[in-house]
Amino acid sequence: MTHDLGEFLRTRRALVRPDDVGLPAGGRRRVPGLRREELAMLAGVSVDYYMRLEQGRTPAVSDAVLDAVARVLRLDETERSHLRNLVRPTPTRRPAPQRVRPGLRRLLEMSGDVPAFVMGRRSDVLAWNPLAGALYGFDDASPEDRNSARHTFLRPEARTFYRDWPAVAADMVAFLRLDAGRYPDDARLAALVGELAVKDETFRRLWAQHRVREKTHGTKLIHHPVVGDLDLDYEALKPAGDPDLTLAVYTARVGSPSEERLKLLASWSASVDA
């Protein structure tokens, strides 16, 4: 985790140009972005103190110092939260088993006209409705393969299933990075990251960037093998009382070709199951 903290701060420093924070660019620089000395000066701490922070040797660092460093690095709220998690990791504990409560399952069943599913830690897909199963093939996948990260990087068809696969891949890694900051001792997450890093070069490159992102909302551009192209807006909702779960709901704009194709997918799924 100390290594992750140092790498996170170094990669964020590399993204801030001196003129972004009112400093002259100066002469030739060996590394992009801000030097440690410049960041320390702008944050109001000594160079030695900042170096110890990067090395994880300041367990009692104050909120004021973290806020100052975050301000200089221009971190958004998700990145600020990730920084706090890296500096002050939660005490080691075994993650509780992931369960989807009955009320959430009934909500999925009632959302029959739109694809909806519940995702847990490590991007594990825990429950879904029939239309989400028809969209992603959850019903035919093994429990191990019902994992969005594994699907994105290890299934060759994902490169054509997602019409904007590079963006999907980058976001997936950013989600996992955030999860790793929250649960630094999750052995199953570490095993998943190790597997993906060994098997996929793109994952290794993206993981090294230390980008973090929270699941919120957006658009999925999908090419489905049965109904063709789908432009689906999604909302990622956190159920109250279950912060590690995400309810993902996909919708198509009214009157769009994607709405008609989504209806066609529902009809096709019903005929297959009949």
Backbone torsions as a table, in degrees:
resi	resn	phi	psi	omega
1	MET	NA	-35.4	174.9
2	THR	-58.9	-41.5	177.6
3	HIS	-60.9	-42.7	179.7
4	ASP	-62.8	-41.0	178.9
5	LEU	-61.3	-49.3	-179.7
6	GLY	-61.9	-42.9	-179.9
7	GLU	-67.6	-38.1	178.2
8	PHE	-61.2	-48.1	-179.8
9	LEU	-65.1	-39.6	179.9
10	ARG	-66.7	-41.0	179.6
11	THR	-69.0	-33.7	176.6
12	ARG	-70.7	-38.1	177.1
13	ARG	-60.1	-37.4	-177.1
14	ALA	-66.4	-20.0	-177.4
15	LEU	-89.4	-9.7	-176.9
16	VAL	-102.9	117.5	178.2
17	ARG	-82.6	148.3	179.6
18	PRO	-53.5	-41.8	-178.3
19	ASP	-70.2	-15.1	174.2
20	ASP	-66.2	-26.9	-176.3
21	VAL	-117.5	20.4	174.0
22	GLY	81.5	19.2	179.0
23	LEU	-105.2	146.4	174.3
24	PRO	-68.0	144.4	-179.2
25	ALA	-64.4	-30.0	178.7
26	GLY	72.3	-159.8	-178.5
27	GLY	-79.8	-159.4	-177.2
28	ARG	-66.6	136.5	-177.4
29	ARG	-111.1	138.4	179.2
30	ARG	-74.5	-28.9	-179.5
31	VAL	-131.2	151.2	178.2
32	PRO	-72.9	159.4	174.9
33	GLY	80.9	-157.6	-176.1
34	LEU	-82.0	143.9	169.6
35	ARG	-78.6	159.4	177.2
36	ARG	-57.2	-42.2	-177.6
37	GLU	-60.9	-38.9	-179.4
38	GLU	-69.8	-42.6	179.4
39	LEU	-64.1	-43.9	-179.9
40	ALA	-59.3	-44.1	179.8
41	MET	-61.2	-46.8	-177.6
42	LEU	-68.2	-29.7	179.4
43	ALA	-85.7	-9.0	178.2
44	GLY	77.9	31.2	176.7
45	VAL	-128.5	165.5	178.3
46	SER	-74.0	157.2	177.4
47	VAL	-61.8	-40.8	179.7
48	ASP	-61.4	-41.9	-179.6
49	TYR	-64.9	-44.0	-179.4
50	TYR	-64.4	-39.5	178.4
51	MET	-62.0	-39.5	177.4
52	ARG	-67.0	-32.3	175.7
53	LEU	-63.9	-46.1	178.1
54	GLU	-61.4	-30.4	-178.7
55	GLN	-87.8	1.1	179.2
56	GLY	73.2	26.1	-177.1
57	ARG	-107.9	27.0	178.0
58	THR	-131.0	68.7	-175.7
59	PRO	-63.4	-22.5	-177.0
60	ALA	-102.5	24.5	-178.8
61	VAL	-59.6	139.5	-174.7
62	SER	-82.9	160.6	175.4
63	ASP	-61.5	-35.4	-178.7
64	ALA	-62.4	-41.7	179.2
65	VAL	-67.5	-44.6	178.6
66	LEU	-61.1	-40.9	178.6
67	ASP	-64.6	-37.9	179.6
68	ALA	-66.9	-43.4	178.0
69	VAL	-64.1	-42.7	179.5
70	ALA	-63.1	-38.4	179.1
71	ARG	-63.9	-45.6	-179.7
72	VAL	-63.8	-39.7	-179.1
73	LEU	-80.3	-4.4	177.0
74	ARG	60.3	44.2	-179.5
75	LEU	-77.0	141.5	172.4
76	ASP	-81.7	180.0	-173.1
77	GLU	-65.1	-36.9	178.0
78	THR	-64.8	-42.2	178.8
79	GLU	-67.2	-36.3	177.3
80	ARG	-63.7	-43.1	178.0
81	SER	-62.8	-40.9	178.5
82	HIS	-63.2	-41.5	178.2
83	LEU	-60.2	-43.8	179.1
84	ARG	-63.6	-38.8	178.2
85	ASN	-64.3	-37.4	179.8
86	LEU	-71.0	-38.5	-179.4
87	VAL	-73.9	-38.1	-177.1
88	ARG	-125.6	72.5	-178.9
89	PRO	-61.6	146.3	178.6
90	THR	-66.7	150.2	179.0
91	PRO	-55.3	145.2	-179.8
92	THR	-57.9	127.1	176.3
93	ARG	-151.8	151.3	177.8
94	ARG	-76.2	124.3	178.9
95	PRO	-59.9	137.9	179.5
96	ALA	-67.3	150.2	176.0
97	PRO	-56.8	143.2	-178.8
98	GLN	-86.3	124.0	180.0
99	ARG	-133.7	147.6	176.1
100	VAL	-106.8	115.9	-174.9
101	ARG	-67.0	155.9	-175.2
102	PRO	-55.4	-37.3	-179.4
103	GLY	-61.7	-38.9	177.4
104	LEU	-67.1	-38.7	178.5
105	ARG	-64.5	-39.4	177.6
106	ARG	-65.7	-36.4	177.5
107	LEU	-62.4	-40.5	175.9
108	LEU	-61.5	-44.3	-179.1
109	GLU	-63.0	-33.3	-178.5
110	MET	-79.7	-14.5	-179.2
111	SER	-95.6	50.9	-171.8
112	GLY	-71.0	-21.2	-176.1
113	ASP	-85.4	-8.4	-178.8
114	VAL	-134.1	147.3	175.1
115	PRO	-67.2	132.3	178.6
116	ALA	-148.0	141.1	178.2
117	PHE	-152.9	163.1	179.4
118	VAL	-111.4	128.0	178.6
119	MET	-113.6	140.5	178.3
120	GLY	-111.0	-156.9	177.8
121	ARG	-61.5	156.6	177.3
122	ARG	63.3	14.1	-178.2
123	SER	66.4	25.7	174.5
124	ASP	-71.3	131.6	174.9
125	VAL	-88.9	119.3	-169.9
126	LEU	-103.6	-29.0	-179.4
127	ALA	-159.0	154.5	-177.1
128	TRP	-159.3	160.0	174.3
129	ASN	-95.9	169.5	-174.8
130	PRO	-57.0	-37.9	-177.9
131	LEU	-69.8	-35.7	173.8
132	ALA	-66.2	-35.8	176.6
133	GLY	-64.0	-39.8	178.7
134	ALA	-69.6	-33.2	-179.5
135	LEU	-71.0	-46.2	-172.6
136	TYR	-105.6	-9.8	-178.7
137	GLY	76.1	27.9	-178.6
138	PHE	-61.3	-35.8	-174.9
139	ASP	-63.7	-32.9	-176.4
140	ASP	-91.6	-6.8	-176.6
141	ALA	-87.7	151.2	174.0
142	SER	-73.2	158.1	178.2
143	PRO	-52.6	-38.0	180.0
144	GLU	-65.2	-34.8	-177.6
145	ASP	-85.7	-3.7	174.4
146	ARG	-83.8	62.8	-178.0
147	ASN	-140.7	122.2	-173.0
148	SER	-64.5	-35.8	179.2
149	ALA	-68.5	-43.7	179.1
150	ARG	-64.5	-39.8	176.9
151	HIS	-62.0	-44.2	-175.8
152	THR	-64.0	-40.7	-171.6
153	PHE	-102.9	-25.1	-171.6
154	LEU	-108.0	-11.8	177.3
155	ARG	-100.5	115.9	-175.1
156	PRO	-55.6	-33.8	-177.6
157	GLU	-67.8	-14.8	179.6
158	ALA	-63.0	-29.5	-179.2
159	ARG	-64.7	-26.8	176.4
160	THR	-102.6	-25.5	176.9
161	PHE	-61.3	-45.7	175.3
162	TYR	-92.6	113.4	-178.9
163	ARG	-68.2	-21.9	174.9
164	ASP	-115.4	50.8	-173.7
165	TRP	-52.3	-42.8	-179.9
166	PRO	-57.1	-39.6	179.0
167	ALA	-69.5	-40.8	178.2
168	VAL	-62.4	-43.1	-179.7
169	ALA	-63.1	-43.7	-179.9
170	ALA	-63.2	-42.5	179.4
171	ASP	-65.5	-40.2	-179.2
172	MET	-61.3	-43.1	178.4
173	VAL	-64.7	-39.7	179.2
174	ALA	-64.4	-36.5	176.0
175	PHE	-64.4	-43.8	-179.0
176	LEU	-65.9	-38.0	177.7
177	ARG	-59.4	-43.4	179.5
178	LEU	-64.1	-41.5	177.9
179	ASP	-62.1	-40.6	-180.0
180	ALA	-65.1	-33.7	176.8
181	GLY	-68.5	-33.1	-179.9
182	ARG	-77.4	-34.3	-176.8
183	TYR	-128.2	73.6	-175.5
184	PRO	-65.8	-17.7	-177.1
185	ASP	-109.1	19.5	178.9
186	ASP	-78.3	104.5	-175.5
187	ALA	-64.8	-36.2	180.0
188	ARG	-68.7	-36.3	175.8
189	LEU	-66.2	-42.1	177.9
190	ALA	-61.4	-39.0	178.8
191	ALA	-66.5	-39.9	178.3
192	LEU	-63.3	-46.8	178.9
193	VAL	-60.9	-43.4	178.4
194	GLY	-61.0	-42.9	179.0
195	GLU	-62.1	-47.2	-178.2
196	LEU	-66.1	-37.6	179.6
197	ALA	-65.7	-37.2	179.6
198	VAL	-70.7	-37.7	-170.2
199	LYS	-94.3	-15.0	-175.0
200	ASP	-139.1	121.1	-177.2
201	GLU	-68.5	-36.2	179.0
202	THR	-62.7	-41.3	177.1
203	PHE	-60.3	-45.0	-179.2
204	ARG	-58.6	-43.1	-178.7
205	ARG	-65.8	-44.3	-178.7
206	LEU	-68.7	-37.6	179.5
207	TRP	-62.4	-35.6	-178.8
208	ALA	-70.2	-13.9	-179.7
209	GLN	-80.4	-15.9	177.1
210	HIS	57.0	35.6	176.1
211	ARG	-82.4	142.3	177.5
212	VAL	-127.3	147.2	178.7
213	ARG	-153.2	144.2	176.2
214	GLU	-93.6	145.9	174.6
215	LYS	-74.4	124.7	-179.6
216	THR	-134.8	-75.8	-178.7
217	HIS	-161.0	167.0	-179.6
218	GLY	166.0	-158.9	-179.3
219	THR	-130.1	134.9	174.3
220	LYS	-105.5	126.5	176.5
221	LEU	-103.8	104.9	-170.1
222	ILE	-116.3	142.2	168.3
223	HIS	-112.5	103.8	-177.5
224	HIS	-87.4	137.6	-175.7
225	PRO	-65.5	-17.4	-178.7
226	VAL	-99.7	-46.1	-172.3
227	VAL	-110.2	-2.5	176.5
228	GLY	88.1	-149.4	-172.3
229	ASP	-73.9	135.1	177.1
230	LEU	-130.4	128.0	172.0
231	ASP	-106.6	104.5	-172.7
232	LEU	-118.5	127.3	171.9
233	ASP	-81.9	142.9	178.8
234	TYR	-128.8	149.8	171.5
235	GLU	-120.9	130.3	178.6
236	ALA	-108.2	109.5	-171.4
237	LEU	-110.7	137.7	177.9
238	LYS	-95.1	111.7	178.3
239	PRO	-63.5	136.6	178.5
240	ALA	-60.2	133.1	178.6
241	GLY	88.7	-8.4	179.6
242	ASP	-133.2	71.4	-173.6
243	PRO	-64.6	-18.2	-179.9
244	ASP	-87.6	-4.7	179.0
245	LEU	-101.9	150.4	175.4
246	THR	-132.3	126.3	174.3
247	LEU	-94.7	114.2	-179.8
248	ALA	-102.4	126.4	-179.3
249	VAL	-125.6	127.7	-178.7
250	TYR	-107.2	136.4	177.1
251	THR	-134.3	155.2	174.7
252	ALA	-111.8	147.8	-179.6
253	ARG	-67.5	140.6	-176.6
254	VAL	-59.7	131.0	177.9
255	GLY	82.0	1.1	-178.0
256	SER	-85.9	159.6	173.5
257	PRO	-57.4	-32.9	179.9
258	SER	-65.4	-34.3	177.8
259	GLU	-64.0	-42.8	178.9
260	GLU	-65.7	-39.6	-179.3
261	ARG	-70.5	-31.5	176.5
262	LEU	-67.3	-39.2	175.7
263	LYS	-64.5	-39.5	177.8
264	LEU	-63.2	-39.6	178.3
265	LEU	-63.9	-39.3	178.2
266	ALA	-64.0	-41.6	179.0
267	SER	-65.8	-42.2	179.1
268	TRP	-62.8	-42.7	180.0
269	SER	-62.9	-41.9	-180.0
270	ALA	-64.9	-37.4	179.8
271	SER	-69.8	-35.2	178.2
272	VAL	-67.2	-38.4	-177.5
273	ASP	-79.1	-16.9	-176.4
274	ALA	-68.2	NA	NA
